[in-house]
Amino acid sequence: MNDLRILVQKFGGTSVATPERRGQVAEKIIAARQEGYSPVVVVSAIGRKGDPYATDTFLGLVRGINPDVPKRELDILMSCGEVISGAVIVSTLMGLGYEAVLLTGAQAGIFTTNTFGDARIVRIKPKNILDNLKAGKIVVVTGFQGVTEDGEVTTLGRGGSDTTASALGVALDAEEIDIYTDVEGIMTADPGIVSDAKILDVVTYNEIFQLAYQGAKVIHPRAVEIAMQKNIPLRVKSTFSDAPGTLITSQLDNQTIEAGTDIKGDRLITGIAHTANVTQLRVSTLNEANVPEIDLKIFKAMALADISVDFITVLPGDVLFTVKDELADKAVKILKNMGFGIETRASCAKISVIGGGMAEVTGVMAQVIEALTLQGIQVLQSADSNNTIWVLVGKEDMVRAVRSLHESFGLGRQS
């Protein structure tokens, strides 16, 4: 496409929250420039809920006046946070003597679907970005937003700035996409639960996609999926340190084999993720004549009500699945109106054991169950795939479950 060495750098809300931190952001951008890269910088809104320019603060302002503001108008409002953040970063860079330019999602050529509040990027026309890069400017792009073909402003939903960064990386044939945050990389478990969780040096796209989808909040799975399209390496690292972070790539680095070197197999387990606050629903189909059609009817009803279901298990006479706690009453009401008998268990947690090395390895599920049984933790539901084992437990057992599995598979720093 071009002879530029493009590096996409995305900075989250905490990274741009104070003048001191914005100075550290500028240092990262300038360092990339000095290494010969043409940086494309993606920014999130400043701060988090409660901060004056955070997206949630803007939403609280208008919803305090009218709780039913249309999604179209909300998207226009929510796009303002990244514009403010971008202007501040451009001003910071210019104050240090560097040419920089701010582009909104529309000006950057990011075109999306027309689903306000959760749009998908469908096309990027990067000419404006490339023209500015070729003119020697640092390009700052507002994350989390785009525009429809007919000019309507849209936002990309949770993790939207990560998605923007990955999509730009693909469109620009970037050498790498760096996701800067307030942690030093992706860890084997939530460090708030597991004190000896360690940073992963390298993970595969598939592993991190599962970790992110199953509850790890460092990067959005949609961003990983997009980067996979052109096999562009992602790196998750801290704005506030020089730690190398976690590299996300297509495969783990090949080990150099020297005389006398032991040959190690693939890493069995990469990490433990968790999702709290889900409700298990057990729908009785025992007395139904055409069970396959009934199962379809159940899930179609959930889809029409915009209720996302997870952890589906179909048994003779029962269908089990989970929904978010806040949607459980709605789901139960719909199913009861359809004539089904329902049993519910609220406040559950889904624990995911993830590892690309577990495919065709026997005994992994047995080890999971043994670790939980030794802690007296009841498994309410389980399932597995080539690279993930899922178990459902009571929320009161979540912390012990994560810790016991992390220890059982030797994932800690001392292991």
Secondary structure, DSSP 8 states (H G I E B T S, - for coil): --S--EEEEEE-GGGGSSHHHHHHHHHHHHHHHHTT-EEEEEE--SSSTTSTTSHHHHHHHHHTT-TT--HHHHHHHHTHHHHHHHHHHHHHHHHTT--EEEE-TTTTTEEE-S-TTS--EEEE-THHHHHHHHTT-EEEEETTEEE-TTS-EEE--TTHHHHHHHHHHHHTT-SEEEEEESSSS-BSS-TTT-TT--B-SEEEHHHHHHHHHTT--SS-HHHHHHHHTTT--EEEEETTS----EEEESS-------TT-------S--EEEEEEEEEEEEEE-TT-S-HHHHHHHHHHHHHHTT---EEEEEETTEEEEEEEGGGHHHHHHHHHHTT-EEEEEEEEEEEEEE-GGGTT-TTHHHHHHHHHHHTT----EEEE-SSEEEEEEEGGGHHHHHHHHHHHTT-STT-
